[in-house]
Structure formats: C-alpha cells, structure tokens
Amino acid sequence: MLIGDVARHSGVSARMLRHYDALGLVRPTGRTVGGYREYSAEDVRRIFHVESLRSLGLSLKQVGRALEDPAFTPSALVSDLIRWTEDRLEREAELLERLRAIDASAPTDWQDVLRIVELMQGLSSASAARRQQTVLARPKGASVPAELLAGALLAESDPNVAGALRWALARSGGEGVASLAAGVQSEDVDIRRRAVLAMAEMAEAPGATAALADALGDPDTTVRGHAALALGRRGVTAAVPTLVGMVVEGFNDVDAAEVLGALSQDPGCADRIMTALVGELAAPASDSATRIRLTQALIELSGTIAHDVLRQLAHDEDRAVALIASAFAFRPTEPPR
C-alpha cells in the first residue's frame, strides 16, 4: 500500500507518515520499483498502535520507547500517563482559578487585569514578606476578588501573612465566605483552623454564622473553640456546651468564661450555663485545676443563683476553690464563717 493510500485509510497525513519514517517509528518494509514507500499490513497496524499511544498523551519519543524498549512495561506506561495527566490538570486548574479570579473582579481595562495578575503573583511568592506586603500594599478602594484572598488564606501557613489576609477579608464586606465555609469542611485540620479564624472576624457576614455553627462539631479543639467564641459573642446559645467544655479543658478558658458571662445576661440561658458549670464541678473526675477554672467561670455569671453557688463553694474541701469562691461570694463586712 502506497503512502497516499495509507494516509486515506488511516487518517494520518502523508507528511506525518514521512515524519514517523524519519524518526524510525514506522518505517515501510518495502519500496516500489520507482522508490516509493510501500507499507505492509503489519506497518499499518503499527501506525494505528502509534496513534493510539499518542491519543493517551505520549510524546513521539515516549511512543518510540514504549514500542522498542522491552523493559518498558504497560504498567509503567500507565503510571507515567497518570502522573503526567495529574500534573497537566493541576496546571490547568491553576490557570482556570486565575482566570476566574480576574473575571470575578470585573476588569474594565487592561490595567485592572494586570493588577490582579500582579496580586496573584505576589500571593504565590515563596517569600512570606512579599506575600504580606502584597496584601497590605493594596491601593485603597482597589477591587480585589475576595475569593482569591480566601483561597490564599486557606493555603497560607505563615501566621503574619495569614493575619494580613484575614484583615483584608474582613474589609471585603462579607465576600469570600463561601470559600471559607468550604474550608471548614476540609480534611486538613490546618485549613479548617484558618477558615474558622477568618470567619470569626467576619461573623456578621451572611452565611458565616451557619458555617461556624457547623464547626462546633469539629473533632479539633482549636476549631471548635474559635467557632464557639465567635458565635457566643454574637449571642448564639448553641455555643454554650462548647464554651463550658473549653473551661473544663483549659483551652482559652478565660475568654470562654467571659463569653459565658455575657450570655448569662439572658435569664433563660443563665440557667442553662449554671446547670452545666455546676454539673462539671460535681463530676467525680474533675481535678483541682479544672474545678478552679469552673469556679472562676461562675464568677463571671450574673444573678443571685451564681452568688449562692459561690457561697457554697466557699466551704469546699478544695482549699484553692474555697478561697477563690470566698473572695467573690462575701463582702468585706461579711467574712466567711
């Protein structure tokens, strides 16, 4: 079969067939009397083999190795293809993210486009100082896609840069919450912590409260704690059990006690908080340090019930607990008996 016939039947151009011949991928086994290339049935099968491998994304050099190297196994080929494809998809995903970020900023001219590109380059710098400067040096009034800042924050490990990004997001008027809410669901605990910290500073933004409420069930103490503090400061009583748990565990217990004190201004919530704290005090497993923290939390509460409990604790067997309770349960003119 001559080269023109092969081209028509295979769909591979005559030019490409000559290129295959030059590379040694598919060399026709025969020549006509006039010196024209003549392909056998086996040659045509090899052409289809080459085209099949190319369709998987292999370069011609890789195709040649796959066809000629006995040590190049199909499993190795597939593994390489998977790795190359994953790398390509990652690069394309990064490009897509950049394009979407630019589009989200609704650029009106090329200056806007170039500014967003410069911002993305700065945020992807290997230098933490440059990343931080990129965020802080943003011109006043300049529009920056909040989703871009949120994505950078979730990936940021440097605390100073992360703080700058949280500050920038807090100024965005609540945009970026969707990306942060997705971060709360991440399998990576560091990402969840960054997301909750950021939303704690954007608690007034639509959707932030719901995402923070979901974080109350997080297995990580830090995630739960920051979510509970943010919600408690907004008067969300669902945070009470977590806040009490923080006092028991000694994680940000002073802040948790202050928030519980603020929530106790609501009489209905005050009873709930009091019951939880007294129950933990009576728990057999409570050690001295835990009971001291619980007593200090009671001091933050308002109302006569808390005062009565402190009076009782002034006679506690634990001397440290009794001293703390006495200092707040009795007036100077009414010393403990």
C-alpha positions as CSV (number, residue, x, y, z in Angstrom):
1,M,0.0,0.0,0.0
2,L,1.5,3.3,-1.0
3,I,1.8,6.3,1.3
4,G,-1.2,8.1,-0.2
5,D,-3.5,5.1,0.3
6,V,-2.3,4.6,3.9
7,A,-3.0,8.3,4.6
8,R,-6.5,8.0,3.3
9,H,-7.3,4.8,5.2
10,S,-5.6,5.7,8.5
11,G,-6.4,9.4,8.7
12,V,-2.7,10.1,9.3
13,S,-1.3,12.7,6.9
14,A,1.4,11.7,4.4
15,R,3.6,14.4,6.0
16,M,3.2,12.8,9.4
17,L,3.9,9.3,7.9
18,R,7.1,10.7,6.5
19,H,7.9,12.1,9.9
20,Y,7.3,8.7,11.5
21,D,9.6,7.2,9.0
22,A,12.4,9.7,9.7
23,L,12.1,9.1,13.5
24,G,12.1,5.3,13.0
25,L,8.7,4.9,14.5
26,V,7.1,3.3,11.4
27,R,9.3,2.5,8.5
28,P,7.7,1.0,5.5
29,T,9.0,-2.5,4.9
30,G,9.1,-2.2,1.1
31,R,9.8,0.2,-1.8
32,T,8.4,0.1,-5.3
33,V,10.5,-0.1,-8.4
34,G,10.2,3.7,-8.6
35,G,11.5,4.1,-4.9
36,Y,8.1,5.0,-3.4
37,R,7.3,3.8,0.2
38,E,5.2,0.7,0.3
39,Y,3.5,-0.2,3.6
40,S,2.6,-3.8,4.6
41,A,-0.4,-4.7,6.7
42,E,1.9,-5.0,9.7
43,D,3.2,-1.5,9.1
44,V,-0.4,-0.2,9.0
45,R,-1.1,-1.9,12.3
46,R,2.0,-0.2,13.8
47,I,0.7,3.1,12.6
48,F,-2.6,2.6,14.5
49,H,-0.5,1.5,17.5
50,V,1.4,4.7,17.4
51,E,-1.7,6.8,17.0
52,S,-3.4,5.0,20.0
53,L,-0.4,5.8,22.2
54,R,-0.3,9.4,21.1
55,S,-4.0,9.8,21.9
56,L,-3.1,9.0,25.5
57,G,-0.9,12.0,25.6
58,L,2.5,10.4,25.0
59,S,5.1,12.3,23.0
60,L,6.6,10.7,19.9
61,K,9.8,10.0,21.9
62,Q,7.8,8.2,24.6
63,V,5.9,6.3,21.9
64,G,9.2,5.1,20.5
65,R,10.4,3.9,23.9
66,A,7.1,2.1,24.6
67,L,7.4,0.3,21.2
68,E,11.0,-0.6,21.3
69,D,12.2,-0.9,24.9
70,P,11.4,-4.4,26.3
71,A,11.8,-3.2,29.8
72,F,9.1,-0.5,29.3
73,T,6.1,-2.3,30.7
74,P,2.4,-1.4,30.2
75,S,2.0,-0.8,33.9
76,A,4.9,1.6,33.9
77,L,3.4,3.4,30.9
78,V,0.0,3.8,32.6
79,S,1.7,5.1,35.8
80,D,3.6,7.7,33.8
81,L,0.4,8.7,32.0
82,I,-1.4,9.1,35.3
83,R,1.4,11.3,36.7
84,W,1.7,13.4,33.5
85,T,-2.1,13.9,33.4
86,E,-2.3,14.9,37.0
87,D,0.4,17.4,36.6
88,R,-1.3,18.8,33.5
89,L,-4.6,19.0,35.2
90,E,-3.1,20.8,38.2
91,R,-1.5,23.4,35.9
92,E,-4.8,23.8,34.1
93,A,-6.7,24.1,37.3
94,E,-4.3,26.9,38.5
95,L,-4.8,28.7,35.2
96,L,-8.6,28.3,35.5
97,E,-8.5,29.7,39.0
98,R,-6.5,32.7,37.9
99,L,-8.8,33.4,35.0
100,R,-11.9,33.1,37.2
101,A,-10.3,35.5,39.8
102,I,-9.7,38.0,37.0
103,D,-13.2,37.6,35.7
104,A,-14.7,38.0,39.2
105,S,-13.0,41.4,39.6
106,A,-15.0,42.6,36.5
107,P,-12.0,44.3,35.0
108,T,-12.8,47.4,33.0
109,D,-9.5,47.8,31.3
110,W,-6.1,46.1,30.9
111,Q,-4.8,47.9,34.0
112,D,-7.3,46.1,36.1
113,V,-6.3,42.7,34.6
114,L,-2.6,43.4,35.1
115,R,-3.2,44.5,38.7
116,I,-5.0,41.2,39.5
117,V,-2.2,39.2,37.8
118,E,0.3,41.1,39.9
119,L,-1.6,40.3,43.1
120,M,-1.8,36.6,42.2
121,Q,1.9,36.6,41.5
122,G,2.7,38.3,44.8
123,L,0.5,35.9,46.8
124,S,2.2,32.9,45.2
125,S,5.7,34.2,46.0
126,A,8.0,31.9,48.0
127,S,8.8,34.9,50.3
128,A,6.4,35.4,53.2
129,A,7.5,39.0,53.5
130,R,6.5,39.7,49.9
131,R,3.2,37.9,50.3
132,Q,2.4,40.0,53.3
133,Q,3.4,43.2,51.6
134,T,1.3,42.3,48.6
135,V,-1.8,42.2,50.8
136,L,-1.0,45.3,52.9
137,A,0.1,47.4,50.0
138,R,-3.2,47.1,48.2
139,P,-4.3,50.5,47.0
140,K,-7.3,52.0,48.9
141,G,-10.5,51.4,47.1
142,A,-8.9,48.9,44.7
143,S,-11.3,46.0,43.9
144,V,-9.8,42.6,44.7
145,P,-11.7,39.3,44.4
146,A,-12.4,38.2,47.9
147,E,-12.5,34.6,46.7
148,L,-8.8,35.0,45.7
149,L,-7.9,36.3,49.1
150,A,-9.9,33.5,50.8
151,G,-8.1,30.8,48.7
152,A,-4.7,32.3,49.6
153,L,-5.6,32.4,53.3
154,L,-6.6,28.8,53.4
155,A,-3.3,27.8,51.9
156,E,-1.2,30.2,54.0
157,S,1.0,28.7,56.7
158,D,2.8,31.9,57.8
159,P,0.9,33.5,60.7
160,N,1.8,37.1,59.8
161,V,0.7,36.7,56.2
162,A,-2.5,34.9,57.4
163,G,-3.3,37.8,59.7
164,A,-2.9,40.2,56.9
165,L,-5.2,38.2,54.7
166,R,-7.8,37.9,57.5
167,W,-7.6,41.7,57.8
168,A,-8.1,42.2,54.1
169,L,-11.1,39.7,54.0
170,A,-12.7,41.5,57.0
171,R,-12.7,44.7,54.9
172,S,-14.3,42.9,51.9
173,G,-17.8,43.3,53.2
174,G,-18.5,39.6,53.8
175,E,-17.4,38.4,50.4
176,G,-15.3,35.2,50.4
177,V,-17.4,33.4,53.0
178,A,-18.4,30.7,50.5
179,S,-14.7,29.7,50.1
180,L,-14.1,29.9,53.8
181,A,-17.2,27.8,54.5
182,A,-15.8,25.1,52.1
183,G,-12.6,25.3,54.1
184,V,-14.4,24.3,57.3
185,Q,-15.3,21.0,55.6
186,S,-11.7,20.3,54.6
187,E,-10.0,17.1,55.7
188,D,-6.9,19.2,56.6
189,V,-7.2,20.5,60.1
190,D,-4.9,23.4,59.4
191,I,-7.2,24.6,56.7
192,R,-10.2,24.3,59.0
193,R,-8.5,26.3,61.6
194,R,-7.6,29.1,59.2
195,A,-11.1,29.1,57.8
196,V,-12.8,29.4,61.3
197,L,-10.4,32.1,62.4
198,A,-11.2,34.2,59.3
199,M,-14.9,33.7,59.7
200,A,-14.7,34.7,63.4
201,E,-13.6,38.1,62.2
202,M,-16.5,38.1,59.6
203,A,-19.2,36.8,61.9
204,E,-21.7,39.4,60.7
205,A,-21.4,38.3,57.1
206,P,-24.3,36.3,55.6
207,G,-23.5,32.6,55.8
208,A,-20.8,32.9,58.4
209,T,-22.9,32.0,61.4
210,A,-24.2,28.8,59.8
211,A,-20.6,27.7,58.8
212,L,-19.4,28.5,62.3
213,A,-22.2,26.5,63.8
214,D,-21.2,23.5,61.7
215,A,-17.7,23.9,63.1
216,L,-19.0,23.3,66.7
217,G,-19.0,19.6,65.9
218,D,-15.4,19.6,64.6
219,P,-13.1,17.0,66.2
220,D,-10.4,19.5,66.7
221,T,-10.4,21.5,69.9
222,T,-9.0,24.7,68.3
223,V,-11.6,24.7,65.5
224,R,-14.4,24.2,68.0
225,G,-13.1,26.8,70.3
226,H,-12.7,29.6,67.9
227,A,-16.1,28.9,66.4
228,A,-17.8,28.9,69.9
229,L,-16.2,32.1,70.9
230,A,-17.3,33.9,67.7
231,L,-20.8,32.5,68.0
232,G,-21.1,33.2,71.7
233,R,-20.1,36.8,71.2
234,R,-23.0,37.1,68.7
235,G,-25.4,35.7,71.3
236,V,-25.7,32.2,69.8
237,T,-26.6,30.0,72.7
238,A,-25.8,26.8,70.8
239,A,-22.2,27.6,71.6
240,V,-22.7,27.1,75.4
241,P,-21.8,23.4,75.6
242,T,-18.5,24.0,73.7
243,L,-17.7,27.1,75.8
244,V,-18.2,25.1,79.0
245,G,-16.0,22.3,77.6
246,M,-13.3,24.9,76.9
247,V,-13.4,25.9,80.6
248,V,-13.1,22.3,81.6
249,E,-10.3,21.6,79.1
250,G,-8.4,24.8,79.9
251,F,-8.4,25.9,76.2
252,N,-8.9,29.7,76.1
253,D,-10.9,29.2,79.3
254,V,-10.7,32.9,80.3
255,D,-12.2,34.0,77.0
256,A,-14.8,31.3,77.2
257,A,-15.8,32.3,80.8
258,E,-16.2,35.9,79.7
259,V,-18.4,34.9,76.8
260,L,-20.5,32.7,79.1
261,G,-20.9,35.7,81.4
262,A,-22.2,37.8,78.6
263,L,-24.6,35.1,77.5
264,S,-25.9,34.7,81.1
265,Q,-27.5,38.2,80.8
266,D,-30.3,36.2,79.2
267,P,-32.1,34.6,82.2
268,G,-33.1,31.6,80.2
269,C,-29.5,31.0,79.1
270,A,-28.2,31.7,82.5
271,D,-29.9,28.7,84.0
272,R,-28.5,26.5,81.2
273,I,-25.0,27.8,81.8
274,M,-25.3,27.4,85.6
275,T,-26.5,23.8,85.3
276,A,-23.7,22.9,83.0
277,L,-20.9,24.5,85.2
278,V,-22.3,23.1,88.5
279,G,-22.6,19.7,86.8
280,E,-18.9,19.7,85.8
281,L,-17.9,20.8,89.3
282,A,-19.7,17.8,90.8
283,A,-18.2,15.4,88.3
284,P,-16.1,12.8,90.1
285,A,-13.3,13.1,87.5
286,S,-12.8,16.8,88.0
287,D,-9.3,17.6,89.3
288,S,-8.4,20.7,91.3
289,A,-7.2,22.8,88.4
290,T,-10.5,22.1,86.5
291,R,-12.6,23.0,89.5
292,I,-10.7,26.2,89.9
293,R,-11.4,27.2,86.3
294,L,-15.1,26.3,86.7
295,T,-15.3,28.4,89.9
296,Q,-13.7,31.4,88.1
297,A,-16.2,31.0,85.3
298,L,-19.0,31.1,87.9
299,I,-17.7,34.5,89.0
300,E,-18.4,35.8,85.5
301,L,-22.1,35.0,85.7
302,S,-24.7,37.4,86.8
303,G,-27.6,36.7,89.1
304,T,-28.3,35.5,92.7
305,I,-28.1,31.8,91.8
306,A,-24.4,32.1,90.8
307,H,-23.8,34.1,94.0
308,D,-25.4,31.4,96.1
309,V,-23.3,28.7,94.4
310,L,-20.2,30.6,95.2
311,R,-21.2,30.9,98.8
312,Q,-21.5,27.1,98.9
313,L,-18.1,26.7,97.3
314,A,-16.6,29.0,99.9
315,H,-16.8,25.9,102.2
316,D,-15.4,23.5,99.5
317,E,-12.9,20.8,100.6
318,D,-10.5,22.1,98.0
319,R,-8.8,25.0,99.7
320,A,-8.0,26.8,96.5
321,V,-11.6,26.6,95.3
322,A,-12.8,27.8,98.6
323,L,-10.5,30.8,98.7
324,I,-11.5,31.9,95.2
325,A,-15.2,31.5,95.9
326,S,-14.9,33.3,99.2
327,A,-13.2,36.3,97.6
328,F,-16.2,37.0,95.5
329,A,-19.1,35.5,97.5
330,F,-18.7,37.6,100.6
331,R,-18.5,41.3,101.1
332,P,-15.7,42.6,103.2
333,T,-18.2,43.2,106.0
334,E,-19.4,39.6,105.8
335,P,-16.4,37.3,106.2
336,P,-16.8,33.6,105.6
337,R,-17.6,31.5,108.6
